[in-house]
Amino acid sequence: MKNIFNRSPFQLAIISGILVGCAFPPIPGFTAWFGFLPLIHIWQTQSPKESARWSFFAAVIANLISLYWIGLNSGATILPVLFSLIGAILYLGAIWAGLGWIISKIEIKTGNSLSIVPFLWATMEWIRSFGPLGFPWANLATTQTVFLPVIQMVDITGTEGVGFWILLINIILYITVQAEFNKQKLLLCLLSVFLLPWIVGLMRLPTYEFSENDPYREVAVIQPNINPNQKWEASFRTRLYEIMDSLNVKAMDSKPNLVLWPEAALPAYMRVSPKRYKYEMMVQSKGIPIMMGTIDLKRDSTGRRVYNSSIYFGLEGNEIYHKKRLVPFAEYIPLSEQFPSLKNLNFGQANFTAGKEFTTFPLDSILFSNMICYESSYPSVARGFVQKGARFITLEANDAWLRNSSGVRQHFELARLRAVELRTGIVRSANTGISGIIYPSGKVAKKIKFGEQAVFKGKVPLNQGITFYARYGSVFAQMCFILTLIQIVWLFRRPKK
């Protein structure tokens, strides 16, 4: 089996890139369990410079396969779309390159770099979630959502724990392949590490399965399947309102506790638009609140600010939430708040302002919160809502921009990770799909395919306590960071064998 490594670094990088890239949804992510083997061999046998080069090359291939859909964005012109795709791939590639350089450097200095790799990977995923270019979407946990027992760990470890497990499997498998003796012990160790999350996850799953005796709220979801490029066209506006109103009537006739609309559903600044009165009257007459995606406009001493928002037409008045996490180079230019002149750059992007508050909305005796589209890739956003008292989370999206691509599927799977992390029900309304309801176990209770117009009602479980992750955040990743530093110091101080 060692012969699989008798290839050039160029070939090994291609193999790793393909295997890791193909592990992301909609393909079940089993290739991630061994996809890093060729790259690990590069880290073990090449100089730091070469390791960085081939790690970058592998990352470009992996991320081009998994994130190609960024280049399909129909909401902008071809140049900014290509710029976003190329920028994302180069940015993520540079992170892999840095990782390869560090591991190779440790190997040359100490001859024992393999033990640090899982810790270093978890640290990298954690650090990569920060800042204006944070991108937890690319975390390896996204590859494992189809394997429900495996992802049960994220309510404790966060998504970084799944990445740690995947790299640990790859490391033990690599050692086993390379070993001249003790293969049986190594295989037993590999089997134990691989099976542990499955066994523990299967034992924990029944605890979080939803039953009719658990508290819940019934939510009616609208998936209108509207071309977003038509939404602001004056010639289509009357027809759009007719479609949305008819779907809303159908949703209210099902007598839910709440009606959920998708992101930016109507071509109006609904907080100040006279059209809001119609929905306010409907809410009061039916006794059923509406959560609606909208655009919001405010003026202050610094000028005009536009927000991607959601407005809640409640029984006791209206409340609004401003999206906290915006899409770089699509919804805003990074650092444009610090340097306002950057807003003058026109790549065909919007120039939204990020919100500041974790908003909760009252629904009878409980609170809930709403996430908007890209925010669902950020564990910290969902966690902030639950810490403020949200008992379940609604999610509005407009995945029509991504066309019928794997990006749409990945976006839905991210919501499953948030549900398990916080052990809360999540209900998702997407303009063109995929809409659905996800239980605290990660099980999908309802799912409407991309490209279908639909209205459905379902039971959304309420969380019944704060999980370890919701309370303490990425403690596991922080521990990996500390242990990485300790290991580096220890490895450099001990004699090389």
C-alpha positions in Angstrom: 0.0 0.0 0.0 3.0 2.3 0.4 3.2 2.4 -3.3 0.4 4.9 -3.3 2.9 7.5 -2.1 5.4 6.7 -4.9 4.3 9.7 -6.9 5.4 13.2 -7.4 4.3 16.0 -5.0 2.3 17.4 -8.0 0.3 14.2 -8.3 -0.1 13.8 -4.6 -1.5 17.3 -4.2 -4.0 16.7 -7.0 -5.2 13.5 -5.4 -5.6 15.2 -2.0 -7.3 18.2 -3.5 -9.9 16.1 -5.4 -10.6 13.8 -2.4 -11.1 16.6 0.0 -13.1 18.8 -2.4 -15.4 15.9 -3.3 -16.2 15.4 0.4 -18.4 18.5 0.6 -22.2 18.3 0.1 -24.0 17.1 -1.9 -21.6 14.2 -1.9 -21.4 12.2 1.3 -18.1 13.1 2.9 -16.4 9.7 3.4 -13.5 10.7 1.2 -12.4 13.2 3.9 -11.5 10.2 6.1 -8.5 9.4 3.9 -8.3 12.4 1.5 -5.4 14.0 3.4 -3.1 11.0 3.2 -1.2 12.3 0.1 -0.9 15.8 1.6 0.4 14.4 4.9 3.1 12.5 2.9 4.1 15.8 1.3 4.3 17.5 4.8 6.6 14.6 5.9 9.0 14.5 3.0 9.2 17.9 1.5 10.9 21.1 2.6 8.8 23.8 4.2 8.8 25.8 1.0 7.7 22.9 -1.1 5.1 21.8 1.5 3.6 25.3 1.4 3.6 25.3 -2.4 1.9 21.9 -2.8 -0.5 22.5 0.1 -1.6 25.7 -1.7 -2.1 23.8 -4.9 -4.1 21.1 -3.2 -6.3 23.7 -1.5 -6.9 25.5 -4.8 -8.2 22.2 -6.3 -10.3 21.3 -3.2 -11.9 24.7 -2.8 -12.5 25.0 -6.6 -14.5 21.8 -6.4 -16.4 22.6 -3.3 -16.9 26.4 -3.8 -17.2 26.7 -7.6 -20.8 28.0 -7.1 -19.4 31.4 -5.9 -18.7 32.0 -9.6 -22.4 31.3 -10.5 -23.8 34.3 -8.6 -26.5 35.8 -10.8 -26.8 38.9 -8.7 -23.7 40.6 -9.9 -21.7 41.1 -13.2 -19.1 38.6 -14.3 -16.0 40.5 -13.1 -16.9 40.8 -9.4 -18.2 37.3 -9.4 -15.0 35.9 -10.7 -13.0 38.2 -8.4 -15.0 36.7 -5.4 -14.4 33.2 -6.5 -10.7 33.7 -7.2 -10.2 35.7 -4.0 -11.9 33.1 -1.9 -9.8 30.2 -3.4 -6.5 32.1 -3.0 -7.3 33.2 0.5 -8.2 29.6 1.7 -5.2 28.3 -0.3 -2.9 30.7 1.5 -4.1 29.3 4.9 -3.4 25.7 3.8 0.0 26.8 2.6 0.8 28.3 6.0 -0.3 25.1 7.6 1.9 23.0 5.3 4.9 25.2 6.0 4.5 25.0 9.8 4.1 21.2 9.8 7.1 20.6 7.5 9.2 23.0 9.6 8.3 21.1 12.8 9.1 17.8 11.0 12.5 19.0 9.9 13.4 20.4 13.4 11.9 17.6 15.5 11.2 14.6 13.3 7.8 14.2 15.1 5.2 16.5 13.5 2.3 14.1 13.1 1.1 14.4 16.7 0.5 18.1 16.2 -1.5 18.0 13.0 -5.1 17.5 14.3 -4.5 20.2 17.0 -3.1 22.6 14.4 -6.0 21.9 12.0 -8.6 22.6 14.7 -6.8 25.8 15.6 -6.7 26.9 12.0 -10.5 26.4 11.6 -11.1 28.4 14.7 -8.9 31.3 13.7 -10.3 31.3 10.2 -13.7 32.1 11.6 -12.7 35.6 12.7 -12.5 38.9 11.0 -14.2 40.4 7.9 -12.9 37.4 5.8 -13.9 34.8 8.3 -15.2 31.7 6.5 -16.3 28.8 8.8 -18.4 27.5 5.8 -15.2 25.6 4.7 -14.8 23.8 8.0 -14.6 20.0 7.6 -17.7 19.5 9.7 -19.7 20.5 6.7 -18.6 17.3 5.0 -20.1 15.1 7.7 -23.6 16.4 8.2 -25.1 13.3 6.4 -23.5 11.1 9.2 -25.8 12.2 12.1 -24.0 10.2 14.8 -20.7 11.9 14.0 -21.9 15.5 14.2 -23.5 14.9 17.6 -20.2 16.0 19.2 -20.6 19.6 18.0 -22.8 20.6 20.9 -19.6 20.2 23.0 -16.6 20.6 20.7 -18.1 22.9 18.0 -17.4 22.2 14.4 -13.7 22.2 15.0 -14.0 18.9 16.9 -15.2 17.2 13.7 -12.2 18.6 11.8 -9.9 17.3 14.6 -11.4 13.9 14.3 -11.0 13.7 10.5 -7.3 14.7 10.7 -6.7 12.3 13.5 -8.1 9.5 11.4 -5.9 10.5 8.5 -2.8 10.7 10.7 -3.3 7.2 12.3 -4.1 5.7 8.9 -0.9 7.3 7.4 1.2 5.9 10.3 -0.5 2.5 9.8 0.3 2.4 6.1 3.9 3.5 6.7 4.6 1.2 9.7 6.8 -1.9 9.4 5.5 -3.5 12.5 2.7 -3.3 15.1 0.2 -2.9 12.3 -2.5 -4.9 14.2 -2.2 -2.5 17.2 -2.3 0.5 14.9 -5.4 -0.9 13.0 -7.1 -1.4 16.4 -6.3 2.1 17.4 -7.6 3.4 14.0 -10.8 1.4 14.4 -11.3 2.7 17.9 -10.8 6.4 17.0 -13.1 6.0 13.9 -15.9 4.2 15.8 -15.9 6.3 19.0 -18.0 9.2 17.6 -20.4 6.8 15.9 -21.0 4.8 19.1 -21.3 7.8 21.4 -23.4 9.7 18.8 -25.8 6.8 18.4 -26.2 6.6 22.1 -26.9 10.3 22.4 -29.3 10.6 19.4 -32.4 9.3 21.1 -32.1 12.1 23.7 -32.6 14.7 21.1 -35.2 13.1 18.9 -38.4 15.1 18.9 -41.6 13.7 20.3 -45.0 15.1 20.5 -44.6 15.6 24.3 -41.7 18.1 23.7 -42.5 21.8 23.6 -42.8 23.2 20.0 -44.4 25.9 17.9 -46.0 25.4 14.6 -44.6 27.5 11.8 -45.9 27.9 8.2 -43.1 28.5 5.7 -43.4 30.2 2.3 -41.1 29.2 -0.5 -42.2 31.5 -3.4 -39.6 30.5 -6.1 -39.3 34.0 -7.5 -36.5 35.1 -9.8 -34.6 37.7 -7.6 -33.5 39.6 -10.7 -37.2 40.4 -11.4 -38.1 41.5 -7.9 -37.2 45.1 -8.4 -38.6 45.5 -11.9 -41.5 47.8 -12.0 -43.3 45.7 -14.6 -43.2 42.6 -12.3 -44.0 44.3 -9.0 -47.8 44.0 -9.1 -47.5 40.3 -10.0 -45.0 39.7 -7.2 -47.3 41.1 -4.6 -50.1 39.0 -5.9 -48.0 35.8 -5.6 -46.7 36.6 -2.1 -50.1 37.6 -0.8 -51.8 34.5 -2.1 -49.1 32.3 -0.6 -49.4 34.2 2.7 -53.1 33.7 2.8 -52.6 30.0 2.3 -50.0 29.9 5.1 -52.3 31.7 7.5 -55.2 29.5 6.7 -53.2 26.6 8.1 -53.4 28.3 11.5 -49.8 28.2 12.6 -48.2 30.1 15.4 -46.0 32.0 13.0 -45.6 32.6 9.2 -42.1 32.7 7.9 -41.2 34.5 4.6 -37.8 34.3 2.8 -35.0 36.9 2.7 -35.9 40.3 1.1 -39.2 39.0 -0.1 -40.7 42.2 -1.4 -39.3 45.3 -3.2 -40.0 47.7 -0.4 -38.4 49.2 2.7 -41.2 47.5 4.8 -40.5 49.3 8.1 -41.4 52.7 6.6 -43.5 51.6 3.6 -47.3 52.3 3.6 -47.7 48.7 2.4 -46.9 47.5 5.9 -50.3 48.5 7.1 -51.9 45.7 5.1 -49.8 43.1 6.9 -50.2 44.7 10.3 -54.0 44.5 9.9 -53.8 40.9 8.7 -51.7 39.9 11.7 -54.1 41.5 14.1 -57.2 40.1 12.5 -55.8 36.5 12.2 -53.8 36.6 15.4 -50.8 35.1 13.6 -47.4 37.0 13.5 -45.4 37.2 10.3 -41.5 37.2 10.0 -40.6 38.8 6.7 -37.3 39.5 5.0 -36.9 43.2 4.0 -34.4 46.0 3.2 -34.2 48.8 5.8 -33.0 52.4 5.4 -31.9 54.7 8.1 -30.2 58.1 8.2 -28.0 59.4 11.0 -25.2 61.9 11.6 -22.9 59.7 9.5 -25.2 59.6 6.5 -27.5 57.1 4.8 -27.3 53.4 6.0 -28.9 50.5 4.3 -29.4 47.2 6.0 -30.4 43.6 5.0 -33.0 43.0 7.6 -36.0 41.0 8.8 -39.2 42.7 10.1 -41.4 41.0 12.7 -45.1 41.9 12.5 -46.1 40.8 16.0 -49.3 41.0 17.9 -47.8 43.7 20.1 -46.1 45.8 17.3 -43.3 45.6 14.8 -39.6 44.8 15.5 -36.7 44.7 13.1 -33.4 42.8 13.0 -30.4 43.9 11.0 -28.1 41.2 9.5 -24.9 41.1 11.5 -22.7 39.0 9.1 -22.6 40.3 5.6 -21.2 38.5 2.5 -17.8 40.1 1.7 -17.6 41.7 -1.8 -21.3 40.9 -2.4 -23.1 42.8 0.4 -20.3 45.1 1.4 -16.6 45.9 0.9 -14.5 44.7 3.9 -13.1 47.5 6.0 -15.5 50.0 4.4 -16.8 51.1 7.8 -13.3 52.0 8.9 -12.4 53.5 5.5 -15.7 55.0 4.0 -14.0 55.8 0.7 -14.0 52.1 -0.1 -17.8 52.3 -0.5 -17.1 54.3 -3.7 -15.7 51.2 -5.3 -18.4 49.7 -7.5 -18.0 46.0 -8.3 -21.8 45.6 -8.7 -22.0 44.8 -4.9 -24.5 46.2 -2.4 -23.2 48.5 0.3 -25.1 47.3 3.4 -24.2 48.2 6.9 -23.8 45.3 9.4 -26.2 45.2 12.4 -25.0 45.2 16.0 -27.7 43.6 18.0 -28.7 40.0 18.7 -32.4 40.6 18.4 -35.1 38.3 19.9 -38.8 38.4 19.1 -41.7 37.6 21.4 -44.1 34.8 20.3 -46.8 34.2 22.9 -44.8 33.2 26.1 -41.4 32.5 24.4 -38.7 34.3 22.4 -37.2 33.3 19.1 -34.6 34.8 16.7 -34.0 35.1 13.0 -30.9 34.6 11.0 -30.5 35.8 7.5 -28.9 33.7 4.8 -25.0 33.7 5.0 -25.2 34.2 8.8 -26.1 30.5 9.2 -22.5 29.6 8.4 -21.4 31.4 11.6 -21.8 29.4 14.8 -21.2 32.6 16.8 -24.3 34.3 15.4 -26.7 31.5 16.3 -25.1 31.1 19.7 -25.6 34.8 20.4 -29.3 34.5 19.8 -29.7 31.5 22.1 -27.7 33.2 24.8 -30.2 36.1 24.5 -33.1 33.7 25.2 -34.2 32.4 21.8 -36.0 29.1 22.1 -35.9 28.3 18.4 -34.4 30.0 15.3 -35.9 31.0 12.0 -33.7 31.3 9.0 -34.4 33.4 5.8 -32.4 32.9 2.7 -32.4 33.7 -1.0 -30.3 30.9 -2.6 -31.6 31.8 -6.0 -28.4 33.7 -6.5 -26.4 30.4 -6.4 -28.6 28.8 -9.1 -29.2 25.0 -8.7 -25.7 24.3 -7.4 -24.0 22.4 -4.6 -23.8 25.8 -2.7 -27.5 25.6 -2.2 -27.1 22.1 -0.6 -24.2 23.1 1.5 -26.1 26.1 2.8 -28.9 23.9 4.0 -26.5 21.5 5.7 -24.9 24.3 7.7 -28.3 24.8 9.4 -28.1 21.2 10.5 -24.8 22.0 12.3 -26.4 25.0 14.0 -29.4 22.9 15.2 -27.1 20.3 16.8 -24.7 22.8 18.3 -27.5 24.5 20.1 -30.0 21.6 20.4 -32.7 23.8 19.0 -35.2 23.6 16.2 -34.5 25.5 13.1 -37.0 26.4 10.4 -35.7 27.6 7.1 -37.5 29.7 4.4 -35.5 30.1 1.1 -36.9 32.0 -1.9 -36.2 29.1 -4.3 -35.2 26.5 -1.8 -34.1 24.6 0.1 -36.7 25.3 2.8 -37.3 22.9 5.7 -37.5 22.1 9.4 -34.5 20.7 11.3 -34.8 19.0 14.7 -32.2 19.4 17.6 -30.7 16.0 16.6 -29.9 17.3 13.1 -32.7 15.2 11.6 -34.5 16.9 8.7 -38.2 16.7 9.4 -39.3 18.6 6.3 -37.5 19.6 3.1 -38.7 21.4 0.0 -36.6 20.9 -3.1 -34.9 23.8 -5.0 -37.0 25.4 -7.7 -40.4 24.5 -6.2 -43.1 26.9 -5.1 -44.6 25.6 -1.8 -46.3 26.5 1.5 -46.0 24.0 4.4 -46.6 23.9 8.1 -44.5 22.0 10.6 -43.6 21.6 14.3 -40.4 23.3 15.3 -39.0 22.0 18.7 -37.9 24.5 21.3 -34.6 24.1 23.0 -34.8 23.0 26.6 -31.6 24.2 27.9 -28.2 25.8 27.0 -25.7 23.4 25.5 -22.0 23.4 26.5 -21.2 25.0 23.2 -23.9 27.7 23.6 -22.6 28.5 27.0 -18.9 28.4 26.5 -18.3 28.6 22.8 -15.2 27.2 21.0 -13.5 25.9 24.2 -12.3 22.8 22.4 -10.6 24.8 19.6 -9.1 27.2 22.2 -7.7 24.1 24.1 -6.3 22.8 20.8 -4.6 26.2 20.3 -3.0 26.1 23.7 -1.9 22.5 23.3 -0.5 23.3 19.9 1.8 25.9 21.5 2.8 23.5 24.3 3.6 20.7 21.8 5.7 23.0 19.6 7.7 24.2 22.6 8.1 20.6 23.9 9.0 19.2 20.5 11.6 21.8 19.8 13.2 21.4 23.2 13.5 17.6 23.2 16.3 15.8 21.3 15.5 14.7 17.7 15.3 11.0 17.3 
